[in-house]
Amino acid sequence: GGRLADCPALTDYKLERQYATLSPYDACNYAVNVYDEGNVLSIVTDSSPHGTHVAGITAAYHPDDTAQNGVAPGAQLISCKIGDNRLAGLETGVGL
C-alpha cells in the first residue's frame, strides 16, 4: 500500500472535486491540481494533522464512554485552513 501508481487516477480538483486516500494504513488523503495546460501536476496533501487533533480534543462525543469526550462534546466545527507547507503549515500574520 501507499504507492501512488496503485491509486486511482484523478482529474484536476478545481474541476471535479475528486480526492483519494493513498492507503488505509496512513489515511493520507490527496488531490491533484493541474497547471500550465497539463504540463505541471501538483499533488496536494495536508501539511499537518494538528487541526484534526485539536478538533478531537474540542468536540469529541462518545455517549457510551463520556471519559473520552472533548471539552465541548458534540460541538459543531467549521474547518478553515490557513498557512501552507512553506512555513510547515503554520499560520502567518498575513493569514490571520
N, C-alpha and C positions, 0 to 999 in steps of 0.2 A: 504494500500500500504506500501511498504518498508519492507515486510517480506521476508527474504531470502528463506523460504520454498515455497513461491509463485513464485519465479523466475525460469527461465529456467535452466536446468542442463547444465553445461559447461564442456568441456574437458580441458586438460592441454593447456594453452595458447601457449606454445612453439611449440606444435604440430598442432593446428588447428587455432590459432589466433582468437579465439572467445572471445567476451565480451558481457556484457548485462548491462542494466540500472536497478538499484534497484527499482526505482519508478519514475513516471513522475513528482512527487512533489519535489523530492530532486535532480533529474538529476545526481545521483551518479553512474557513470559507474564503473564496476568492472570486473575483470578477475580472473582466478584461476591458480595457479601453483601447480603441484603435485610432491612430492619428496619421497624418501625412499620407492620406489616400491609401491606407493599408500598409505603408512601409514601416510603421512603428507600432509595436504592440506593447502595451503596459499591463502587466499582471498585478492586480491590486489586492492587497490583504490589509487587515487591521494591524496597525503597528504595535498595539498593546491591548491586552485584555483587562486593563486596570478598571475601566468604566463598568464592565460586566461584574467584576469583583465588588466594586463599591455598590452597584445596584443590588446585588445579593445581600450585602450587609444591611442595606437600607430597607428593602421591600420584600425580602424572603417571607413566604407564608406557608407554613406547614401545620394545617389544622390538627393533624394526628400526633404531632410532636412539637409543641409550642416552644420547646427549648431551642429549636433551630430557627425560630422566627427572627426576622430582621428587626431593626429599631422602629420601623413603621410597617408592620406586616400588611401586605396586600396593597400598599400604596401604588398609585399609577405613576409611571415614569415616562418621561419624554427623552428620547435619545438625541444627542447633539454632539457631533464630533468636531473638535477644534484642534488645530495643530496638525502636523504630519511628520513623516519619518525624518525630515531634515533636522528636527530637534528631538529625535527619539520619542515622538508622539506627544511632546509637551506643548502646552498652550504658550502663546506669545502675548505680549502686551497688545499688539495689533489685533490678535484673535479675540481678545477679551473686550 
